[in-house]
Amino acid sequence: MYIWMVVAAFIAMLYSFTLSYRSDMRSVTISPRAESTIDKIVLQHRALVEFAEDRIFYSTGTRSVTFVPGEVNLTDLREYLPYGFNSGKIDADYISAIYCMDRRSDAFSEPLECPSPQAVAYAVTYGCIDRRWQSLSGGKPNNDLVVAMKKVIRSGTSFGHAIEADPNDPRNIYMRSTMAIQGTLNTWWAIPQYIIDGDNGMGNRSFSSVCVSDGRECEYCLIYMTPIY
């Protein structure tokens, strides 16, 4: 009898390592963590857009700006972020930057000083998809992160993960760039080519270095992109 009690205790111990203590463990632990991951990039990007828009001025029909292309760190965004957001940190989990490009160039592939009449400016926030949120098949966002995306941000917004794109894809007919944003509900947006290839004065923190190049930091990137003008 004693031996059977020891065996039963041992089996119970094994189950304790493989089974959740609660049936709703996913909804009370995993889902909030996934939503928090999405909250960070969404709040930071919206702060970046507000930062840029506050620095666009019009006088007698002429546009001027006081922002410059390149990275915008949390110190500069602090007044646009909710209280306590990464408090005390200068480096964020995600990188925010402003890109100014020549709208006359193929796929917006060339930089141009803002606010030239021929310039187009984009606010872009991006960073790695942590391995805990990657699918086991292919490394793309797993279902927990996809569900969190749908809850935190509405569809139709240029937010998702960066993917390679066919310049001849009908969805890419205007931009004809080599990468795009794959969002939820099969939404899709082309990424301007200078964002994909350009240094933007950021060195190893540019989108090209972090998310594109052979020595890139991220296997898969989350990206949130908004045209400013």
Secondary structure as UniProt FT lines:
FT   HELIX           2..18
FT   TURN            23..24
FT   HELIX           26..30
FT   HELIX           31..53
FT   TURN            54..55
FT   STRAND          56..59
FT   TURN            60..61
FT   STRAND          62..65
FT   STRAND          70..71
FT   HELIX           74..77
FT   HELIX           78..80
FT   TURN            83..88
FT   STRAND          95..102
FT   TURN            103..104
FT   HELIX           106..108
FT   TURN            114..115
FT   TURN            117..118
FT   STRAND          119..128
FT   HELIX           131..133
FT   TURN            136..138
FT   HELIX           143..152
FT   TURN            155..156
FT   STRAND          159..164
FT   TURN            167..168
FT   HELIX           170..172
FT   TURN            173..175
FT   STRAND          179..182
FT   HELIX           184..186
FT   STRAND          188..190
FT   HELIX           193..197
FT   TURN            200..201
FT   HELIX           203..205
FT   HELIX           208..212
FT   TURN            214..215
FT   STRAND          221..227
//
